[in-house]
Each structure stands twice: as C-alpha cells, then as structure tokens.
Amino acid sequence: ARTPAEDVRAHKDSTLSLFLFTPAIGPFFQPGKLPKTEALFQKLKKDLSEPIDIPKDHWKRRRPYQMDEELSVGIKEPSYGYPSGHSTRDTLYALVLAELFPERKEAILAIGRNIGWDRVLIGMHFPTDIYAGRVLGQAILRELQASPAFQHDLAKAKAEAQAAQQ
C-alpha cells in the first residue's frame, strides 16, 4: 500500500547517508563542510558492523520479501533482518546528531525514526526489526558514551558544529 512518493523516499533513505538529516539541521550541513563531524560518523559506521551482524547471525530472521515475493522491490539484502541494521545506524546517527545540534533534536530524531520505518514500507523489515534496531542503537550509544576516545571526538565535532551555525 506504499505510495510512489514513499517508495522514492524509502530508496533514498536506504543509502544511509549522514546527510539525509540535512532537512532537520540546515542547509549548511553538507558533505565536506564539517570534516571533524564526518570523521566521527565514519568511525561510528566502521564500528557498527560487528554489533549489528552478531545478533542478525544469531537470530537468522528472514525478511518480509523472502516470505512474500509481492513485497519485493527488487533489492536483495545479503544479511538477515533482525535487528534492522539501517534502524540501528540511523538511530545512533540521530542520537549523536541531536547531541551536536540540540536545538534541532526533535526534527533529527523524527528523520531517524522515518528512515527505519521506510524499511518496513519497502518490505525489507518487520516492525519488530526496526524497534530492535532502535534499542540496539541506543545501547551502542550508551557504550560509546563511556569511551574517552568517543567523548574526545564528540567534543571536537560539537565545537565544529557550533562554529558552523554562527
């Protein structure tokens, strides 16, 4: 029952680009403009593979389109569906971006939630896959907050974000 507009948005959202959050943050949030922020998110992206893959490989939950071909949009994912890796990443990205741009927190979190839900719309995940990804993203952030290295990188990105808004 997805609309053509939802289909287009969901495919765009599946790119996992950090800059999907630009509408919530502002036009200054563009590739190459905030190198310390981009470096922080490159580290996050690299560090997420294992915490996402371990539960996927444990639960081995099939995706909706694997159970009902009518849900397929032609894209095949190489991993299992639970928990949603997209939802995990975008929840973590949204939470960290909300730390960097606290005055835009609600809009940032809304985009993160929508990116996860778009995976349901295109038959890649069940809603519970998305919810589990959100919980996993929150848990990963809690662990990162205990890391001095993460706190150091976050502080540099915060300073950069504040300067970019002036």
C-alpha positions, 0 to 999 in steps of 0.5 A: 500500500506504499505510495510512489512518493514513499517508495522514492523516499524509502530508496533514498533513505536506504543509502544511509547517508549522514546527510539525509538529516540535512532537512532537520539541521540546515542547509549548511550541513553538507558533505565536506563542510564539517570534516571533524563531524564526518570523521566521527560518523565514519568511525561510528559506521566502521564500528557498527558492523560487528554489533549489528551482524552478531545478533542478525547471525544469531537470530537468522530472521528472514525478511518480509520479501523472502516470505512474500515475493509481492513485497519485493522491490527488487533489492536483495539484502545479503544479511538477515533482518533482525535487528534492522541494521539501517534502524540501528545506524540511523538511530545512533546517527540521530542520537549523536546528531541531536547531541551536536545540534540540540536545538534541532533534536526533535526534527533529527530524531523524527528523520531517524525514526522515518528512515527505519520505518521506510524499511518496513514500507519497502518490505525489507523489515518487520516492525519488530526489526526496526524497534530492535534496531532502535534499542540496539542503537541506543545501547551502542550509544550508551557504550560509546558514551563511556569511551574517552576516545568517543567523548574526545571526538564528540567534543571536537565535532560539537565545537565544529558544529557550533562554529558552523551555525554562527 
